[in-house]
């Protein structure tokens, strides 16, 4: 399975969002959780339905050849219990086509086994395509900048609008607290922390194709 998607956002923004576990969890259809298990490994739980079959998949991925913010390679496996299993990998690349537009390209190779293999390649492919489209629609909507606010036009000769009320006085905030995220290294082994989470999205694609 391979394809590409234009995303209306700068490449750096797309890279950071693609490697944000919470962003991925919200964008991946049926995703229950994305968890980091090691510096270069993650797990995700996804509920998937293919034809008459439905199951919860546990996926594990490992990131390799990480080259932020341009590309990385993912290898992984998914297990859906009685429904079957899958394993494979994916190459992901981000191409900057403008200051506010990025093309995300991906190529996935996978093998499936168990009851999933009995459903037929056509059903598996169509389900994978449908879910990947849903993911990219949600992802693109989340990373795209909000449209600029429109300023209402004033007709010539119309009375000027009343002056806006004075803005409330802002009280300076106290010292910021220290969160657990402040204690985490920003770039383990020279690779941005967000990059380690990038494989989660492909768990879905792999799981879908593994189905």
SULBEL-V395438 format. One record per run of one state. SS is the DSSP state (@ for helix, = for strand, . for the rest). FROM is the first residue (numbers start at 1). TO is the last residue. Records with the same first field share a line. If there is no record, write none. Layout:
SS = FROM-TO + FROM-TO
//
This chain:
. = 1-1 + 8-10 + 19-20 + 28-30 + 39-40 + 51-52 + 68-70 + 80-80 + 84-84 + 99-100 + 119-120 + 144-179 + 184-187 + 191-192 + 198-199 + 211-211
= = 2-7 + 31-38 + 41-50 + 53-67 + 71-79 + 85-98 + 101-113
@ = 11-18 + 21-27 + 81-83 + 114-118 + 121-143 + 180-183 + 188-190 + 193-197 + 200-210
//
